[in-house]
Amino acid sequence: MTPKILHPHYPSRLSVLIVIFAVTTPLYGIVGFLGNAAASKWAILLGELLLLLPAYLFLHFQHYNIRKIFRLQPVSRRLAFLSLGLAVAVYLVLYEIDRLLITLWQLAWQIMPPEFNLLSPENMQAQLEKTLVAHTALDWALIILAPVVIAGVFEEMLFRGFVQTAFEQHHKILTALAITAAVFALNHAAPWWLAQIFLLGLVLGWLARQCDSIIPGAIVHGLNNFFAVLLVNCKTAAPALFWENAKSWLDEGHLHPVIWLVAGAALYFGLKRFQRYCEEETEIATFFNSPE
């Protein structure tokens, strides 16, 4: 049997955008709407599982090199462990930015007509929290599996792999990162989250570009979602797990300035070290080929 010949080029920018906005986003939106309406954790899992399917089918039937385009390359242990620390710093920095921007949105929303209250940041946040709150062990399993593990991996494959690799072929790297981050943010719908998700997308795109792998970004992305899920559940179900123990550095939901500055410094120096590690590593010991 003659093996298939892989397409020598990357997908075009137009084909990528069609797959994302004409197929993936509507499909994900329908499943998400049904899941929110039914408050079903299974719908979250289904939505995340379907997220990558259109892009995968497109690459498969067009005979592209799926592993290369999705950036499924192994990374060294030190890059993986450094990504764990970066995830904490990224979450803390973006958390405070999120709180500040949400406050501004809430002030702006006060001048909106009452008919728009259903779409207010408070109502949308309440709906999100309703979806992510776990009441049983099964709820926890589904929430950890879907928004944390699967979303962390599949969204990185889709955006930092499928989308970003296409735009990197036609644009300077900063432009490609910005376009990918914008597409990533637009796919999360709510306007009051656009800036925060755009900034997260820039960081994740930079990580993928530096090591040509989605693994560090998947670690950061997945842990960022995990911290968000933990925050929602600790605040509503078990205050002693987070809020009571954090009173020394939390004031009405905002980070203490010292914590935010430390997190910012850790993020800056962590990214510099990440870049240095990537530059040093040509033949790297990976999870898949390193000796026991």
C-alpha positions as CSV (number, residue, x, y, z in Angstrom):
1,M,0.0,0.0,0.0
2,T,1.5,3.3,-1.1
3,P,1.8,5.7,1.9
4,K,0.0,9.0,1.7
5,I,2.2,12.0,0.7
6,L,1.8,14.8,3.2
7,H,1.1,18.3,1.9
8,P,4.4,20.2,1.9
9,H,2.8,23.5,3.0
10,Y,0.8,24.9,5.9
11,P,-2.9,25.6,5.6
12,S,-3.7,29.0,4.2
13,R,-4.9,31.9,6.4
14,L,-8.3,31.9,4.8
15,S,-8.9,28.2,5.2
16,V,-7.9,28.5,8.9
17,L,-10.3,31.3,9.5
18,I,-13.1,29.5,7.7
19,V,-12.6,26.4,9.8
20,I,-12.5,28.5,13.0
21,F,-15.3,31.0,12.5
22,A,-17.7,29.1,10.1
23,V,-17.5,25.6,11.7
24,T,-15.7,25.4,15.1
25,T,-17.1,28.6,16.8
26,P,-20.8,28.0,15.9
27,L,-20.5,24.3,16.9
28,Y,-18.8,25.1,20.2
29,G,-21.3,27.9,20.8
30,I,-24.3,25.7,20.3
31,V,-23.0,23.0,22.7
32,G,-22.1,25.7,25.2
33,F,-25.5,27.3,25.1
34,L,-27.2,23.9,25.6
35,G,-24.9,23.2,28.4
36,N,-25.6,26.5,30.2
37,A,-29.3,26.1,29.7
38,A,-29.3,22.6,31.2
39,A,-26.5,23.4,33.7
40,S,-24.9,20.1,32.5
41,K,-21.3,19.3,33.0
42,W,-21.5,16.6,30.3
43,A,-22.1,19.4,27.7
44,I,-18.9,21.1,28.8
45,L,-17.0,17.8,28.1
46,L,-18.8,17.3,24.8
47,G,-18.0,20.9,23.7
48,E,-14.3,20.5,24.5
49,L,-14.1,17.2,22.7
50,L,-15.7,18.6,19.6
51,L,-13.5,21.8,19.7
52,L,-10.6,20.2,17.8
53,L,-12.6,17.9,15.5
54,P,-13.1,20.3,12.5
55,A,-9.5,21.3,12.4
56,Y,-8.3,17.7,12.7
57,L,-10.6,16.5,9.9
58,F,-9.5,19.3,7.6
59,L,-5.8,18.5,8.1
60,H,-6.5,14.8,7.8
61,F,-8.4,14.9,4.5
62,Q,-6.0,17.5,3.1
63,H,-3.0,15.2,4.0
64,Y,-1.2,17.8,6.1
65,N,1.4,16.8,8.7
66,I,-0.9,16.9,11.7
67,R,1.8,16.5,14.3
68,K,3.9,19.4,12.9
69,I,1.0,21.8,12.5
70,F,-0.5,21.0,15.9
71,R,3.0,21.5,17.4
72,L,3.0,18.1,19.1
73,Q,6.7,18.2,19.9
74,P,8.1,17.0,23.2
75,V,10.0,19.4,25.5
76,S,12.6,19.0,28.1
77,R,11.8,18.4,31.8
78,R,13.1,21.8,32.8
79,L,10.9,23.6,30.3
80,A,7.9,21.6,31.6
81,F,8.7,22.4,35.2
82,L,9.4,26.0,34.5
83,S,6.0,26.2,32.8
84,L,4.4,25.1,36.1
85,G,5.8,28.2,37.8
86,L,4.9,30.4,34.9
87,A,1.3,29.2,35.2
88,V,1.1,30.6,38.8
89,A,2.6,33.9,37.8
90,V,0.4,34.3,34.7
91,Y,-2.7,33.5,36.7
92,L,-2.0,36.1,39.4
93,V,-1.1,38.8,37.0
94,L,-4.1,38.3,34.8
95,Y,-6.4,37.8,37.8
96,E,-5.8,41.3,39.0
97,I,-6.1,42.7,35.5
98,D,-9.4,40.9,35.1
99,R,-10.7,42.3,38.4
100,L,-9.8,45.9,37.4
101,L,-11.3,45.6,33.9
102,I,-14.5,43.9,35.2
103,T,-14.9,46.8,37.7
104,L,-14.7,49.3,34.7
105,W,-17.2,47.3,32.8
106,Q,-19.6,47.2,35.7
107,L,-19.4,51.0,36.0
108,A,-20.0,51.4,32.3
109,W,-22.9,49.0,32.4
110,Q,-24.8,51.2,34.8
111,I,-25.7,53.6,31.9
112,M,-27.0,50.7,29.7
113,P,-30.8,50.3,29.4
114,P,-32.4,47.8,31.7
115,E,-33.2,45.5,28.7
116,F,-29.5,44.7,28.5
117,N,-29.2,43.5,32.1
118,L,-29.3,39.9,31.1
119,L,-26.0,40.4,29.3
120,S,-24.4,42.3,32.1
121,P,-21.0,41.2,33.5
122,E,-22.6,40.2,36.8
123,N,-25.2,38.0,35.1
124,M,-22.7,36.4,32.7
125,Q,-20.2,35.8,35.6
126,A,-23.0,34.2,37.6
127,Q,-23.9,31.9,34.7
128,L,-20.3,30.9,34.3
129,E,-19.9,30.1,37.9
130,K,-23.2,28.1,37.9
131,T,-21.7,26.0,35.1
132,L,-18.4,25.5,36.9
133,V,-19.5,24.8,40.4
134,A,-19.1,21.1,41.4
135,H,-21.6,19.5,43.6
136,T,-20.5,15.8,43.4
137,A,-17.4,13.8,42.7
138,L,-18.6,13.3,39.2
139,D,-19.0,17.0,38.7
140,W,-15.4,17.5,39.8
141,A,-14.1,14.8,37.5
142,L,-16.0,16.3,34.5
143,I,-14.8,19.8,35.3
144,I,-11.2,18.8,35.8
145,L,-11.3,16.7,32.6
146,A,-13.0,19.2,30.3
147,P,-12.0,22.9,31.1
148,V,-8.7,21.9,32.6
149,V,-7.1,18.9,30.8
150,I,-8.9,18.7,27.5
151,A,-9.3,22.5,27.0
152,G,-5.7,23.1,28.0
153,V,-4.4,20.7,25.3
154,F,-7.0,21.0,22.6
155,E,-7.2,24.8,22.6
156,E,-3.4,25.0,22.4
157,M,-3.4,22.6,19.5
158,L,-6.1,24.6,17.8
159,F,-4.9,28.1,18.3
160,R,-1.2,28.0,18.9
161,G,-0.9,25.1,16.5
162,F,-3.5,25.2,13.7
163,V,-4.0,29.0,13.7
164,Q,-0.7,30.4,14.7
165,T,1.5,28.2,12.4
166,A,-0.6,29.4,9.4
167,F,-0.1,33.0,10.2
168,E,3.6,32.6,11.0
169,Q,4.2,31.7,7.4
170,H,2.9,35.0,6.1
171,H,3.5,37.6,8.9
172,K,6.2,38.7,11.3
173,I,6.1,36.9,14.5
174,L,4.6,39.7,16.6
175,T,1.8,40.1,14.0
176,A,1.2,36.4,14.0
177,L,1.0,36.3,17.8
178,A,-1.4,39.2,17.9
179,I,-3.7,37.8,15.2
180,T,-3.8,34.4,16.9
181,A,-4.4,36.0,20.3
182,A,-7.3,38.0,18.8
183,V,-8.9,34.9,17.3
184,F,-8.4,33.2,20.6
185,A,-10.1,36.0,22.5
186,L,-13.0,36.4,20.0
187,N,-13.8,32.7,20.4
188,H,-14.4,33.3,24.1
189,A,-17.2,35.7,23.2
190,A,-17.8,38.0,26.3
191,P,-16.4,41.5,25.5
192,W,-15.3,42.1,29.1
193,W,-12.9,39.2,28.9
194,L,-11.4,40.1,25.6
195,A,-8.4,42.0,26.9
196,Q,-7.5,39.4,29.5
197,I,-7.8,36.5,27.1
198,F,-5.9,38.4,24.5
199,L,-3.0,38.9,26.9
200,L,-3.1,35.3,27.9
201,G,-3.1,34.4,24.2
202,L,0.1,36.5,23.6
203,V,1.9,34.7,26.4
204,L,0.8,31.2,25.2
205,G,1.7,32.1,21.6
206,W,5.1,33.2,22.6
207,L,5.8,30.0,24.5
208,A,4.7,27.9,21.6
209,R,6.9,29.9,19.2
210,Q,10.0,29.7,21.4
211,C,10.0,25.9,21.7
212,D,7.8,25.0,18.7
213,S,5.6,22.9,21.0
214,I,2.2,23.3,22.6
215,I,3.2,21.4,25.8
216,P,4.4,24.5,27.9
217,G,1.3,26.5,26.8
218,A,-1.0,23.5,27.6
219,I,0.5,23.4,31.1
220,V,0.0,27.1,31.6
221,H,-3.4,27.1,30.0
222,G,-4.7,24.1,31.9
223,L,-3.5,25.3,35.3
224,N,-4.9,28.8,34.6
225,N,-8.3,27.1,34.1
226,F,-7.8,24.9,37.1
227,F,-7.1,28.0,39.4
228,A,-10.2,29.7,38.0
229,V,-12.3,26.6,38.7
230,L,-10.8,26.2,42.2
231,L,-11.5,29.9,42.9
232,V,-15.2,29.6,41.9
233,N,-15.7,26.5,44.0
234,C,-13.8,27.7,47.0
235,K,-15.7,31.0,47.1
236,T,-19.1,29.5,46.8
237,A,-18.8,26.1,48.6
238,A,-15.8,26.1,51.0
239,P,-14.6,29.6,51.9
240,A,-12.0,28.2,54.3
241,L,-10.1,26.6,51.5
242,F,-9.2,29.9,49.9
243,W,-10.9,33.1,51.0
244,E,-10.5,32.8,54.7
245,N,-6.9,31.8,54.4
246,A,-6.2,34.6,51.9
247,K,-7.6,37.5,53.9
248,S,-4.0,38.7,54.6
249,W,-3.6,39.5,50.9
250,L,-7.1,39.8,49.4
251,D,-9.3,42.9,49.8
252,E,-12.7,42.7,48.1
253,G,-11.4,40.3,45.5
254,H,-8.3,42.3,44.5
255,L,-4.7,41.1,44.9
256,H,-2.5,42.9,47.4
257,P,-0.2,45.2,45.3
258,V,2.9,43.4,46.7
259,I,1.6,40.0,45.5
260,W,0.8,41.4,42.1
261,L,4.3,43.0,41.7
262,V,6.0,39.8,42.8
263,A,3.9,37.8,40.3
264,G,4.8,40.3,37.6
265,A,8.5,40.1,38.3
266,A,8.3,36.3,38.4
267,L,6.6,36.2,35.1
268,Y,9.1,38.6,33.5
269,F,12.2,36.6,34.7
270,G,10.5,33.3,34.1
271,L,9.9,34.2,30.5
272,K,13.5,35.3,30.1
273,R,14.7,32.0,31.5
274,F,12.3,30.1,29.3
275,Q,13.8,31.8,26.3
276,R,17.3,31.0,27.4
277,Y,16.5,27.4,27.9
278,C,15.0,27.2,24.4
279,E,18.1,28.8,22.9
280,E,20.3,26.3,24.8
281,E,18.4,23.2,23.9
282,T,19.0,21.6,20.5
283,E,19.3,17.9,21.5
284,I,16.9,17.8,24.4
285,A,16.0,15.1,26.9
286,T,12.3,14.7,26.6
287,F,9.5,12.8,28.4
288,F,9.5,10.4,25.5
289,N,13.2,9.7,24.8
290,S,15.1,10.4,28.0
291,P,16.8,7.5,29.8
292,E,15.3,6.1,33.0
